[in-house]
């Protein structure tokens, strides 16, 4: 079963930060996003040097779900974590989550996931790894990996505010609301009754570099920066962590540092965590 350590080890050993154009996409933004997703798949499956056929076979062995454009997550590791890949083009840009709120964990019962994802393997709840890349053309300049439970509040935090807004919208008088999973839907807007209005939420979240800025600062002079935050409880479950620890001897800019991070549900509470940082200078 692959995990986050496998991806980090591949990142460091392969030393490859060029994104190839995604197949079948003619839209620049989508192409870069798809290319970043493929890059992340290659990190977890270690498939950078394989032919397309060999690569697809290895992905099939590594992942139980490879996502679609409409439903989270982007990837699911067989028997392991879910992965959400997000591309931004500016180091300080926020992340657009669109209609999906941030995810502390990914639950099989979520109405946002597809049936195919729900039935991809036998699972009830998965940890989710947010993998965020800053992309400049075909070059990956910064990459970070953080677990949702260390980055996002629990589900009820987001569902509570969403429900309050939805309830408030539906109390507006003299408007013909219809049942919907979105914040609201207004039918019969025009005299013919042929126009309807969908009311949707558009979620954004600050990127992890800003969120964990009290524990980590990028060296913007470096050609590439990597950051990963893993709370100590999760770190001890990663049986292959020693493989990453040993790499520090051969890669001087790789550091695994003890730190403390704020609890997303209560910032007054601090958690022990590991900060993994890595820089590349050409």
QUIMO-V275202 format. One record per pair of residues at least 24 apart in sequence whose ideal C-beta (glycine too) atoms are under 10 Angstrom apart, sorted by the first residue. I is the first residue (numbers start at 1). J is the second residue. D is the distance in whole Angstrom. If there is no record, write none. Layout:
BEGIN
i=I j=J d=D
i=I j=J d=D
END
This chain:
BEGIN
i=1 j=62 d=9
i=1 j=77 d=7
i=1 j=78 d=6
i=1 j=79 d=4
i=1 j=80 d=5
i=1 j=81 d=10
i=1 j=239 d=10
i=1 j=240 d=10
i=2 j=43 d=10
i=2 j=44 d=5
i=2 j=45 d=7
i=2 j=46 d=9
i=2 j=61 d=9
i=2 j=62 d=5
i=2 j=63 d=8
i=2 j=77 d=5
i=2 j=78 d=8
i=2 j=79 d=9
i=2 j=80 d=6
i=2 j=81 d=9
i=2 j=240 d=9
i=3 j=44 d=8
i=3 j=77 d=7
i=3 j=79 d=10
i=3 j=80 d=6
i=3 j=81 d=7
i=3 j=127 d=10
i=3 j=129 d=9
i=3 j=234 d=10
i=3 j=237 d=9
i=3 j=238 d=6
i=3 j=239 d=8
i=3 j=240 d=7
i=3 j=241 d=9
i=4 j=43 d=10
i=4 j=44 d=8
i=4 j=77 d=9
i=4 j=80 d=9
i=4 j=81 d=7
i=4 j=83 d=9
i=4 j=127 d=9
i=4 j=129 d=6
i=4 j=131 d=9
i=4 j=145 d=6
i=4 j=146 d=10
i=4 j=147 d=8
i=4 j=228 d=7
i=4 j=230 d=7
i=4 j=234 d=9
i=4 j=235 d=10
i=4 j=238 d=7
i=4 j=240 d=10
i=4 j=241 d=10
i=4 j=244 d=9
i=4 j=276 d=9
i=5 j=228 d=10
i=5 j=230 d=9
i=5 j=235 d=9
i=5 j=238 d=5
i=5 j=239 d=9
i=5 j=240 d=5
i=5 j=241 d=6
i=5 j=242 d=9
i=5 j=243 d=7
i=5 j=244 d=5
i=5 j=245 d=10
i=5 j=276 d=9
i=6 j=43 d=8
i=6 j=44 d=6
i=6 j=45 d=8
i=6 j=46 d=7
i=6 j=62 d=9
i=6 j=77 d=9
i=6 j=80 d=10
i=6 j=238 d=10
i=6 j=240 d=7
i=6 j=243 d=9
i=6 j=244 d=9
i=7 j=40 d=7
i=7 j=41 d=10
i=7 j=42 d=9
i=7 j=43 d=4
i=7 j=44 d=5
i=7 j=45 d=9
i=7 j=46 d=9
i=7 j=77 d=9
i=7 j=83 d=9
i=7 j=129 d=8
i=7 j=131 d=8
i=7 j=143 d=10
i=7 j=145 d=7
i=7 j=228 d=9
i=8 j=43 d=8
i=8 j=44 d=10
i=8 j=143 d=10
i=8 j=145 d=7
i=8 j=226 d=8
i=8 j=228 d=6
i=8 j=230 d=10
i=8 j=241 d=10
i=8 j=243 d=9
i=8 j=244 d=6
i=8 j=247 d=9
i=8 j=254 d=9
i=8 j=256 d=10
i=8 j=276 d=6
i=8 j=278 d=8
i=9 j=43 d=9
i=9 j=46 d=8
i=9 j=240 d=8
i=9 j=243 d=6
i=9 j=244 d=6
i=9 j=246 d=10
i=9 j=247 d=7
i=10 j=42 d=8
i=10 j=43 d=5
i=10 j=44 d=8
i=10 j=45 d=8
i=10 j=46 d=5
i=10 j=47 d=9
i=10 j=48 d=8
i=11 j=39 d=10
i=11 j=40 d=10
i=11 j=42 d=10
i=11 j=43 d=6
i=11 j=140 d=10
i=11 j=143 d=7
i=11 j=145 d=9
i=11 j=224 d=9
i=11 j=226 d=6
i=11 j=228 d=10
i=11 j=278 d=8
i=11 j=280 d=10
i=12 j=226 d=8
i=12 j=244 d=8
i=12 j=247 d=6
i=12 j=248 d=10
i=12 j=250 d=9
i=12 j=251 d=6
i=12 j=253 d=9
i=12 j=254 d=6
i=12 j=276 d=10
i=12 j=278 d=6
i=12 j=280 d=9
i=13 j=46 d=9
i=13 j=48 d=10
i=13 j=247 d=8
i=13 j=250 d=9
i=13 j=251 d=9
i=14 j=42 d=8
i=14 j=43 d=8
i=14 j=46 d=8
i=14 j=48 d=5
i=14 j=49 d=8
i=15 j=224 d=9
i=15 j=251 d=9
i=15 j=280 d=7
i=16 j=42 d=8
i=16 j=43 d=9
i=16 j=48 d=6
i=16 j=49 d=9
i=16 j=140 d=9
i=17 j=133 d=10
i=17 j=138 d=10
i=17 j=139 d=6
i=17 j=140 d=4
i=17 j=141 d=8
i=17 j=142 d=10
i=17 j=143 d=8
i=17 j=223 d=8
i=17 j=224 d=5
i=17 j=226 d=10
i=17 j=280 d=7
i=17 j=282 d=10
i=18 j=137 d=9
i=18 j=138 d=6
i=18 j=139 d=6
i=18 j=140 d=7
i=19 j=87 d=9
i=19 j=133 d=8
i=19 j=135 d=7
i=19 j=136 d=10
i=19 j=137 d=8
i=19 j=138 d=5
i=19 j=139 d=7
i=19 j=140 d=6
i=20 j=48 d=10
i=20 j=138 d=7
i=21 j=138 d=7
i=23 j=52 d=8
i=29 j=87 d=8
i=29 j=89 d=9
i=29 j=135 d=10
i=30 j=69 d=8
i=30 j=87 d=10
i=31 j=138 d=9
i=32 j=87 d=6
i=32 j=89 d=8
i=32 j=133 d=9
i=32 j=135 d=5
i=32 j=136 d=10
i=32 j=137 d=8
i=32 j=138 d=8
i=32 j=140 d=10
i=33 j=69 d=10
i=33 j=74 d=10
i=33 j=85 d=8
i=33 j=86 d=8
i=33 j=87 d=5
i=33 j=133 d=9
i=33 j=135 d=8
i=34 j=69 d=9
i=34 j=85 d=10
i=34 j=87 d=9
i=35 j=87 d=9
i=35 j=133 d=10
i=35 j=135 d=8
i=35 j=138 d=7
i=35 j=140 d=9
i=36 j=74 d=10
i=36 j=85 d=6
i=36 j=86 d=8
i=36 j=87 d=5
i=36 j=88 d=10
i=36 j=131 d=8
i=36 j=132 d=9
i=36 j=133 d=5
i=36 j=134 d=10
i=36 j=135 d=6
i=36 j=140 d=7
i=36 j=143 d=9
i=37 j=66 d=9
i=37 j=67 d=8
i=37 j=74 d=6
i=37 j=75 d=8
i=37 j=83 d=9
i=37 j=85 d=5
i=37 j=86 d=10
i=37 j=87 d=9
i=37 j=131 d=9
i=37 j=133 d=10
i=38 j=85 d=9
i=39 j=85 d=9
i=39 j=131 d=9
i=39 j=133 d=8
i=39 j=135 d=9
i=39 j=140 d=7
i=39 j=143 d=9
i=40 j=74 d=8
i=40 j=75 d=7
i=40 j=83 d=7
i=40 j=84 d=10
i=40 j=85 d=5
i=40 j=129 d=9
i=40 j=131 d=5
i=40 j=133 d=8
i=40 j=143 d=9
i=40 j=145 d=9
i=41 j=66 d=7
i=41 j=67 d=10
i=41 j=74 d=9
i=41 j=75 d=7
i=41 j=83 d=9
i=41 j=85 d=9
i=43 j=83 d=10
i=43 j=131 d=8
i=43 j=143 d=9
i=43 j=145 d=9
i=44 j=75 d=7
i=44 j=77 d=7
i=44 j=80 d=9
i=44 j=81 d=9
i=44 j=83 d=7
i=44 j=129 d=9
i=44 j=131 d=9
i=45 j=75 d=10
i=45 j=77 d=9
i=63 j=120 d=9
i=63 j=121 d=10
i=64 j=117 d=9
i=64 j=119 d=10
i=64 j=120 d=4
i=64 j=121 d=4
i=64 j=122 d=10
i=64 j=123 d=8
i=65 j=113 d=9
i=65 j=114 d=9
i=65 j=116 d=7
i=65 j=117 d=5
i=65 j=118 d=9
i=65 j=119 d=10
i=65 j=120 d=4
i=65 j=121 d=8
i=65 j=123 d=10
i=66 j=117 d=10
i=66 j=120 d=9
i=67 j=114 d=9
i=67 j=117 d=8
i=68 j=114 d=7
i=68 j=116 d=8
i=68 j=117 d=9
i=70 j=99 d=10
i=70 j=112 d=9
i=70 j=114 d=8
i=71 j=100 d=9
i=71 j=110 d=9
i=71 j=111 d=10
i=71 j=112 d=6
i=71 j=113 d=5
i=71 j=114 d=4
i=71 j=115 d=10
i=71 j=116 d=9
i=71 j=117 d=6
i=71 j=118 d=10
i=72 j=97 d=9
i=72 j=100 d=6
i=72 j=103 d=7
i=72 j=106 d=7
i=72 j=110 d=8
i=72 j=112 d=6
i=72 j=113 d=6
i=72 j=114 d=9
i=72 j=117 d=8
i=72 j=128 d=8
i=73 j=100 d=10
i=73 j=103 d=8
i=73 j=106 d=6
i=73 j=110 d=10
i=73 j=112 d=10
i=73 j=113 d=8
i=73 j=117 d=8
i=73 j=126 d=8
i=73 j=128 d=6
i=73 j=129 d=9
i=73 j=130 d=10
i=73 j=148 d=10
i=74 j=131 d=8
i=75 j=129 d=9
i=75 j=131 d=9
i=76 j=106 d=8
i=76 j=113 d=10
i=76 j=117 d=7
i=76 j=120 d=6
i=76 j=121 d=7
i=76 j=123 d=8
i=76 j=126 d=7
i=76 j=128 d=9
i=77 j=121 d=10
i=77 j=126 d=8
i=77 j=127 d=10
i=77 j=129 d=9
i=78 j=120 d=9
i=78 j=121 d=6
i=78 j=123 d=10
i=79 j=121 d=7
i=79 j=122 d=9
i=79 j=123 d=8
i=79 j=126 d=10
i=80 j=121 d=10
i=80 j=123 d=10
i=80 j=126 d=8
i=80 j=127 d=8
i=80 j=129 d=9
i=81 j=105 d=10
i=81 j=106 d=9
i=81 j=126 d=6
i=81 j=127 d=5
i=81 j=128 d=7
i=81 j=129 d=5
i=81 j=147 d=8
i=81 j=148 d=9
i=81 j=234 d=10
i=82 j=106 d=4
i=82 j=113 d=9
i=82 j=117 d=9
i=82 j=123 d=9
i=82 j=125 d=10
i=82 j=126 d=4
i=82 j=127 d=7
i=82 j=128 d=5
i=82 j=129 d=7
i=82 j=148 d=9
i=83 j=126 d=10
i=83 j=127 d=10
i=83 j=128 d=7
i=83 j=129 d=5
i=83 j=130 d=8
i=83 j=131 d=6
i=83 j=145 d=9
i=84 j=128 d=6
i=84 j=129 d=7
i=84 j=130 d=5
i=84 j=131 d=7
i=84 j=132 d=9
i=84 j=148 d=8
i=85 j=129 d=9
i=85 j=130 d=8
i=85 j=131 d=5
i=85 j=132 d=8
i=85 j=133 d=7
i=86 j=130 d=7
i=86 j=131 d=7
i=86 j=132 d=5
i=86 j=133 d=7
i=86 j=144 d=10
i=86 j=205 d=9
i=86 j=207 d=8
i=86 j=208 d=10
i=87 j=131 d=10
i=87 j=132 d=8
i=87 j=133 d=6
i=87 j=134 d=8
i=87 j=135 d=5
i=87 j=140 d=10
i=88 j=132 d=7
i=88 j=133 d=7
i=88 j=134 d=6
i=88 j=135 d=8
i=88 j=142 d=9
i=88 j=207 d=6
i=88 j=209 d=10
i=89 j=133 d=10
i=89 j=134 d=7
i=89 j=135 d=6
i=89 j=136 d=7
i=89 j=137 d=10
i=89 j=141 d=10
i=90 j=134 d=7
i=90 j=136 d=10
i=90 j=207 d=9
i=91 j=134 d=5
i=91 j=136 d=10
i=91 j=141 d=8
i=91 j=142 d=6
i=91 j=207 d=8
i=91 j=209 d=7
i=91 j=210 d=9
i=91 j=218 d=7
i=91 j=220 d=7
i=91 j=225 d=9
i=92 j=134 d=9
i=92 j=206 d=9
i=92 j=207 d=7
i=92 j=209 d=8
i=92 j=210 d=7
i=92 j=213 d=10
i=93 j=132 d=10
i=93 j=134 d=8
i=93 j=204 d=10
i=93 j=206 d=9
i=93 j=207 d=6
i=93 j=210 d=9
i=94 j=204 d=5
i=94 j=205 d=7
i=94 j=206 d=6
i=94 j=207 d=6
i=94 j=210 d=8
i=95 j=130 d=8
i=95 j=132 d=6
i=95 j=203 d=9
i=95 j=204 d=6
i=95 j=205 d=5
i=95 j=206 d=8
i=95 j=207 d=5
i=95 j=208 d=9
i=96 j=202 d=8
i=96 j=203 d=8
i=96 j=204 d=6
i=96 j=205 d=9
i=97 j=130 d=10
i=97 j=152 d=10
i=97 j=201 d=9
i=97 j=202 d=8
i=97 j=203 d=4
i=97 j=204 d=6
i=97 j=205 d=6
i=98 j=200 d=9
i=98 j=201 d=9
i=98 j=202 d=6
i=98 j=203 d=7
i=98 j=204 d=9
i=99 j=181 d=10
i=99 j=182 d=8
i=99 j=183 d=9
i=99 j=200 d=6
i=99 j=201 d=6
i=99 j=202 d=7
i=99 j=203 d=7
i=100 j=158 d=10
i=100 j=201 d=9
i=100 j=203 d=6
i=101 j=152 d=8
i=101 j=153 d=9
i=101 j=155 d=8
i=101 j=157 d=9
i=101 j=158 d=4
i=101 j=159 d=7
i=101 j=161 d=9
i=101 j=162 d=7
i=101 j=201 d=8
i=101 j=203 d=5
i=101 j=205 d=9
i=102 j=128 d=10
i=102 j=130 d=8
i=102 j=148 d=7
i=102 j=151 d=7
i=102 j=152 d=4
i=102 j=153 d=7
i=102 j=155 d=9
i=102 j=157 d=9
i=102 j=158 d=6
i=102 j=203 d=7
i=102 j=204 d=9
i=102 j=205 d=5
i=102 j=264 d=9
i=103 j=127 d=10
i=103 j=128 d=5
i=103 j=130 d=8
i=103 j=148 d=5
i=103 j=149 d=9
i=103 j=151 d=9
i=103 j=152 d=6
i=103 j=155 d=8
i=103 j=158 d=9
i=104 j=128 d=8
i=104 j=147 d=9
i=104 j=148 d=5
i=104 j=149 d=5
i=104 j=150 d=9
i=104 j=151 d=8
i=104 j=152 d=5
i=104 j=153 d=6
i=104 j=154 d=5
i=104 j=155 d=6
i=104 j=156 d=9
i=104 j=157 d=8
i=104 j=158 d=9
i=104 j=264 d=7
i=104 j=265 d=8
i=105 j=147 d=9
i=105 j=148 d=6
i=105 j=149 d=6
i=105 j=152 d=9
i=105 j=154 d=9
i=105 j=155 d=8
i=106 j=148 d=8
i=107 j=155 d=8
i=110 j=155 d=9
i=111 j=181 d=6
i=112 j=181 d=9
i=127 j=234 d=7
i=127 j=237 d=10
i=128 j=152 d=9
i=129 j=228 d=9
i=129 j=230 d=10
i=130 j=205 d=9
i=130 j=207 d=9
i=130 j=208 d=7
i=131 j=208 d=10
i=131 j=228 d=10
i=132 j=205 d=10
i=132 j=207 d=6
i=132 j=208 d=6
i=132 j=209 d=8
i=132 j=227 d=9
i=134 j=207 d=8
i=134 j=209 d=9
i=134 j=218 d=9
i=134 j=224 d=10
i=134 j=225 d=9
i=139 j=223 d=9
i=139 j=224 d=9
i=140 j=224 d=7
i=140 j=226 d=10
i=141 j=218 d=10
i=141 j=220 d=9
i=141 j=222 d=9
i=141 j=223 d=8
i=141 j=224 d=6
i=141 j=225 d=7
i=142 j=207 d=9
i=142 j=209 d=7
i=142 j=218 d=6
i=142 j=220 d=9
i=142 j=222 d=9
i=142 j=224 d=7
i=142 j=225 d=5
i=142 j=226 d=8
i=142 j=227 d=8
i=143 j=224 d=8
i=143 j=225 d=8
i=143 j=226 d=5
i=143 j=227 d=8
i=143 j=228 d=9
i=143 j=278 d=9
i=144 j=207 d=8
i=144 j=208 d=5
i=144 j=209 d=6
i=144 j=211 d=10
i=144 j=212 d=8
i=144 j=216 d=9
i=144 j=218 d=9
i=144 j=225 d=8
i=144 j=226 d=7
i=144 j=227 d=4
i=144 j=228 d=7
i=144 j=229 d=8
i=144 j=276 d=10
i=144 j=277 d=10
i=145 j=208 d=8
i=145 j=226 d=8
i=145 j=227 d=8
i=145 j=228 d=5
i=145 j=229 d=8
i=145 j=230 d=8
i=145 j=276 d=8
i=146 j=207 d=10
i=146 j=208 d=5
i=146 j=209 d=10
i=146 j=211 d=8
i=146 j=212 d=7
i=146 j=227 d=8
i=146 j=228 d=7
i=146 j=229 d=5
i=146 j=230 d=8
i=146 j=231 d=10
i=146 j=261 d=9
i=146 j=273 d=10
i=147 j=228 d=9
i=147 j=229 d=8
i=147 j=230 d=7
i=147 j=231 d=7
i=147 j=234 d=6
i=147 j=273 d=10
i=148 j=264 d=9
i=149 j=231 d=7
i=149 j=233 d=9
i=149 j=234 d=8
i=149 j=263 d=9
i=149 j=264 d=8
i=149 j=265 d=9
i=149 j=271 d=10
i=150 j=208 d=9
i=150 j=211 d=9
i=150 j=212 d=9
i=150 j=229 d=6
i=150 j=230 d=7
i=150 j=231 d=5
i=150 j=234 d=8
i=150 j=261 d=6
i=150 j=262 d=9
i=150 j=263 d=9
i=150 j=264 d=7
i=150 j=271 d=7
i=150 j=273 d=7
i=151 j=205 d=8
i=151 j=206 d=10
i=151 j=207 d=10
i=151 j=208 d=6
i=151 j=211 d=6
i=151 j=212 d=8
i=151 j=229 d=8
i=151 j=261 d=9
i=151 j=264 d=6
i=152 j=205 d=7
i=152 j=211 d=10
i=152 j=264 d=6
i=152 j=265 d=9
i=153 j=263 d=9
i=153 j=264 d=5
i=153 j=265 d=5
i=153 j=266 d=9
i=154 j=264 d=8
i=154 j=265 d=5
i=156 j=265 d=9
i=157 j=264 d=8
i=157 j=265 d=7
i=158 j=201 d=9
i=158 j=203 d=8
i=161 j=201 d=9
i=162 j=201 d=6
i=162 j=203 d=9
i=165 j=199 d=9
i=165 j=201 d=8
i=166 j=199 d=9
i=166 j=201 d=9
i=169 j=199 d=6
i=170 j=199 d=10
i=211 j=261 d=9
i=211 j=262 d=9
i=211 j=264 d=9
i=212 j=259 d=9
i=212 j=261 d=7
i=212 j=262 d=9
i=212 j=273 d=9
i=212 j=275 d=8
i=214 j=259 d=9
i=214 j=260 d=9
i=214 j=261 d=9
i=214 j=262 d=8
i=215 j=257 d=9
i=215 j=259 d=5
i=215 j=260 d=8
i=215 j=261 d=6
i=215 j=262 d=9
i=215 j=273 d=8
i=215 j=275 d=6
i=215 j=277 d=10
i=216 j=257 d=9
i=216 j=259 d=8
i=216 j=261 d=10
i=216 j=275 d=6
i=216 j=276 d=10
i=216 j=277 d=6
i=217 j=277 d=10
i=218 j=277 d=9
i=218 j=279 d=9
i=219 j=253 d=9
i=219 j=277 d=9
i=219 j=279 d=6
i=219 j=281 d=9
i=221 j=279 d=9
i=221 j=281 d=8
i=222 j=253 d=8
i=222 j=278 d=9
i=222 j=279 d=4
i=222 j=280 d=6
i=222 j=281 d=6
i=222 j=282 d=9
i=223 j=279 d=8
i=223 j=280 d=5
i=223 j=281 d=6
i=223 j=282 d=5
i=224 j=253 d=10
i=224 j=278 d=8
i=224 j=279 d=7
i=224 j=280 d=4
i=224 j=281 d=8
i=224 j=282 d=9
i=225 j=253 d=10
i=225 j=277 d=8
i=225 j=278 d=8
i=225 j=279 d=6
i=225 j=280 d=8
i=226 j=253 d=9
i=226 j=254 d=9
i=226 j=276 d=7
i=226 j=277 d=7
i=226 j=278 d=4
i=226 j=279 d=8
i=226 j=280 d=8
i=227 j=275 d=7
i=227 j=276 d=7
i=227 j=277 d=6
i=227 j=278 d=8
i=228 j=256 d=9
i=228 j=273 d=10
i=228 j=274 d=8
i=228 j=275 d=8
i=228 j=276 d=4
i=228 j=277 d=8
i=228 j=278 d=9
i=229 j=259 d=8
i=229 j=261 d=6
i=229 j=271 d=10
i=229 j=273 d=6
i=229 j=274 d=7
i=229 j=275 d=6
i=229 j=276 d=8
i=229 j=277 d=10
i=230 j=256 d=10
i=230 j=261 d=10
i=230 j=273 d=6
i=230 j=274 d=5
i=230 j=275 d=8
i=230 j=276 d=7
i=231 j=259 d=10
i=231 j=260 d=10
i=231 j=261 d=7
i=231 j=263 d=9
i=231 j=271 d=5
i=231 j=272 d=7
i=231 j=273 d=5
i=231 j=274 d=8
i=232 j=258 d=8
i=232 j=259 d=10
i=232 j=260 d=10
i=232 j=261 d=10
i=232 j=271 d=7
i=232 j=272 d=4
i=232 j=273 d=6
i=232 j=274 d=7
i=233 j=271 d=8
i=233 j=272 d=8
i=233 j=273 d=9
i=234 j=271 d=10
i=234 j=273 d=9
i=234 j=274 d=9
i=235 j=272 d=9
i=235 j=273 d=8
i=235 j=274 d=5
i=235 j=276 d=10
i=236 j=274 d=10
i=238 j=274 d=10
i=241 j=274 d=9
i=244 j=274 d=10
i=244 j=276 d=7
i=245 j=274 d=10
i=247 j=278 d=9
i=248 j=276 d=10
i=248 j=278 d=10
i=251 j=278 d=7
i=251 j=279 d=10
i=251 j=280 d=9
i=252 j=279 d=9
i=253 j=277 d=8
i=253 j=278 d=6
i=253 j=279 d=4
i=253 j=280 d=7
i=253 j=281 d=8
i=254 j=278 d=5
i=254 j=279 d=9
i=255 j=279 d=9
END
